[in-house]
Amino acid sequence: MKQTFTLELFPKDELQEGQRQLIEVDGVEIAILNIDGEYYGIWNKCPHQGVPMIYGSVGGTQLPSMPHQYNYGRMNEIISCPLHGWEFDLKTGKTLFDPDKVSIKTYEVTEEQEMIVLKLEKQPANYIRKEFACRLHLQV
């Protein structure tokens, strides 16, 4: 069995439903998300061009269906790259268009004793919480 290390990140009230936080562990940026009360951790770079995934929209996707039928599902399970729209499963990190070849690393995130906790494969040497801002520019 593989050993895991836990890293307490911040109090759970600092990551309300729908919110995101950005951390850096040993030089690797990880986006932490609270989607419908479920916690997710993903590597913060799209494998296509390195765009920060923390800005990606979370939603669903088209499901296989018969011709002229359009079934939408998997709500709040898919994150899209904000630049080119590559879609990734939040739980597995696998892309929807080529799951065997393209993915982003996922991390287990839990709530323990009112704290958000990140599970890691090795003992972290450095951890920082990073600021990020999402600015919307609208043209009128």
C-alpha positions as CSV (number, residue, x, y, z in Angstrom):
1,M,0.0,0.0,0.0
2,K,1.3,3.4,-1.0
3,Q,2.0,5.8,1.8
4,T,0.2,9.2,1.8
5,F,1.0,12.4,3.5
6,T,-1.6,14.9,4.6
7,L,-1.2,18.7,4.4
8,E,-3.7,20.9,6.2
9,L,-4.4,23.8,3.9
10,F,-6.9,26.2,5.6
11,P,-10.2,26.2,7.5
12,K,-13.1,24.8,5.6
13,D,-15.1,28.0,5.9
14,E,-12.5,29.6,3.6
15,L,-13.6,27.4,0.7
16,Q,-17.4,27.8,0.4
17,E,-19.4,26.0,-2.2
18,G,-18.5,27.2,-5.7
19,Q,-15.2,28.8,-4.5
20,R,-11.6,28.0,-5.5
21,Q,-8.3,28.4,-3.8
22,L,-4.8,28.3,-5.3
23,I,-1.9,26.7,-3.5
24,E,1.7,25.8,-4.4
25,V,3.3,22.7,-3.0
26,D,7.0,22.2,-3.8
27,G,6.8,24.5,-6.8
28,V,3.6,22.8,-8.3
29,E,0.4,24.9,-8.4
30,I,-2.7,23.0,-7.4
31,A,-6.3,24.4,-7.8
32,I,-8.6,23.4,-5.0
33,L,-12.3,23.6,-5.8
34,N,-15.5,23.1,-3.8
35,I,-18.2,22.0,-6.2
36,D,-21.6,21.1,-4.7
37,G,-19.9,20.3,-1.4
38,E,-17.3,18.0,-3.0
39,Y,-13.6,18.9,-2.9
40,Y,-11.3,18.5,-5.8
41,G,-7.6,19.2,-6.4
42,I,-6.2,19.4,-9.9
43,W,-2.8,20.4,-11.4
44,N,-3.2,24.1,-12.4
45,K,-1.9,23.8,-15.9
46,C,-3.7,22.5,-19.0
47,P,-1.4,20.1,-20.8
48,H,-2.1,21.8,-24.1
49,Q,-0.6,25.2,-23.5
50,G,-0.1,25.5,-19.8
51,V,-3.1,27.8,-19.2
52,P,-4.2,28.0,-15.5
53,M,-7.1,25.6,-15.0
54,I,-8.3,27.5,-11.9
55,Y,-10.1,29.9,-14.3
56,G,-11.9,27.1,-16.1
57,S,-15.6,26.7,-16.1
58,V,-17.2,23.7,-14.4
59,G,-20.2,22.1,-15.9
60,G,-21.3,19.0,-17.8
61,T,-20.9,17.7,-21.3
62,Q,-22.8,16.1,-24.2
63,L,-23.5,12.4,-23.7
64,P,-23.7,9.8,-26.4
65,S,-27.2,9.8,-28.0
66,M,-29.1,8.9,-31.0
67,P,-29.0,11.2,-34.1
68,H,-30.9,14.5,-33.6
69,Q,-31.0,13.9,-29.8
70,Y,-28.8,16.0,-27.6
71,N,-28.4,14.7,-24.1
72,Y,-26.5,16.8,-21.6
73,G,-25.2,15.3,-18.4
74,R,-22.4,14.9,-15.8
75,M,-23.2,18.3,-14.4
76,N,-20.5,19.8,-12.3
77,E,-18.1,16.9,-13.0
78,I,-16.2,18.5,-15.9
79,I,-13.8,21.4,-15.9
80,S,-12.9,23.1,-19.2
81,C,-9.6,24.8,-20.1
82,P,-10.4,28.5,-20.2
83,L,-8.4,29.0,-23.5
84,H,-9.4,26.2,-25.9
85,G,-12.1,24.4,-24.0
86,W,-10.3,21.0,-23.4
87,E,-12.6,19.2,-21.0
88,F,-11.3,17.1,-18.1
89,D,-13.1,14.9,-15.6
90,L,-12.6,16.5,-12.1
91,K,-12.3,13.1,-10.4
92,T,-9.9,11.3,-12.7
93,G,-8.2,14.2,-14.5
94,K,-8.7,12.4,-17.8
95,T,-9.7,14.4,-20.8
96,L,-12.9,13.6,-22.6
97,F,-11.5,13.5,-26.1
98,D,-8.6,11.1,-25.5
99,P,-8.7,9.7,-21.9
100,D,-5.9,7.2,-22.4
101,K,-3.4,9.7,-23.5
102,V,-4.2,13.2,-22.1
103,S,-4.9,14.0,-18.5
104,I,-4.1,16.4,-15.7
105,K,-3.0,15.2,-12.3
106,T,-5.7,15.1,-9.6
107,Y,-5.2,15.2,-5.9
108,E,-7.4,13.9,-3.1
109,V,-8.9,16.7,-1.0
110,T,-10.9,16.1,2.1
111,E,-12.4,17.8,5.1
112,E,-11.0,16.7,8.4
113,Q,-11.8,18.4,11.8
114,E,-13.0,21.6,10.1
115,M,-9.9,21.8,7.9
116,I,-9.4,21.3,4.2
117,V,-6.7,18.7,3.8
118,L,-4.6,17.7,0.7
119,K,-3.3,14.1,0.4
120,L,0.1,13.8,-1.2
121,E,2.3,10.9,-2.3
122,K,5.4,12.4,-0.7
123,Q,6.1,14.7,2.3
124,P,5.9,18.3,1.1
125,A,8.9,20.6,1.8
126,N,7.2,23.9,0.9
127,Y,3.6,25.0,0.8
128,I,2.2,28.5,0.1
129,R,-1.3,29.8,-0.5
130,K,-1.3,32.0,-3.6
131,E,-3.6,34.9,-4.5
132,F,-5.4,34.8,-7.8
133,A,-8.0,37.1,-9.4
134,C,-10.6,36.5,-12.0
135,R,-11.4,39.7,-14.0
136,L,-14.2,39.8,-16.5
137,H,-13.9,42.2,-19.3
138,L,-17.1,43.0,-21.0
139,Q,-17.5,44.9,-24.3
140,V,-20.6,47.1,-24.6
